[in-house]
């Protein structure tokens, strides 16, 4: 089977979709969304354990830095609220 161009595929999809009832169009949309999510999931599943550990460490460090920056004035804010 000859390889189709993206333009040809888009044209055929739009033509077919336009003839389907709305409920079927929604099913096609749901299927397309599930394909997109599957592709994203495959990308994350494909990373190595070392990459996953590195990302986990990076995110943990960022979370800790954010929490510490927010908490710098926390005690003084609590004390101010107590006086109000």
N, C-alpha and C positions, 0 to 999 in steps of 0.2 A: 504494500500500500504506500503510495507516495506521501512524503511528508507535507503536511499542510502548514501554511503560514498562519501566524497569529491573527492577521486581519481576516483570513478566510474562516478560521474557527470562530472568531468573535461575531462575524456576520451570520454564520450558521446558527450560533447560539441565540443571538438576538431574534432571528427569524423564527426559530422553533419556540422560544420563550413567548413571543408575542401571540402565538396561536394557542398556548396553553391557558387553562382557566387559572384564576388568581391563586387558588389553593395549591395547584401544581407548581406555579411559579415560586410560591413560598417554600415548597419542598425542595425545589432546585436550589434556591438560595441557602436553605439550611444545609444542604449537602455540600455546596461550595464552601460555606463557612467551616464545616467540619473538615473538609480537605485542607483548608488553610491552617486550621488549628493543628491538624495532624502533622503537617509539614513543620510547623514551629516546634512541636513536641519532639519530632525526630531530630531536629537540630540540637535541642538540649540533651536528648538522650545520647547523642553521638559524642558528647564531650567526654574526655578521659576523666578518670577518678582524680588525677592530679589537678586537672583544670578545675574540676568541681570543688576540690578542697581549697584551691587558691581563691576562687570566687567566694566561697563561704567565708574564708578568712578576711578577704577584702571587705565584704559586706558587714561582717561582724565588727571590724575596725571602724568602718564608717558609722555604723550604728552607735558604737561606744563613744566616738568623738562627738556625734550629734547630741547624745544624751548628756554628756559631760558639759557641752557648751550651753545647753538649756538649763542645766542644774546649777550653774555658777552663782546665780542670784536667787536661787530657790529659797534658801533659808531666810534671807532678808525679806523676800516677798511674803513668806508665811508670817514672819514677825509683824510686818506692816498690816496684814490682814487681821491679825489678832488684836491690834490696837484699834481697829475700826469698829 
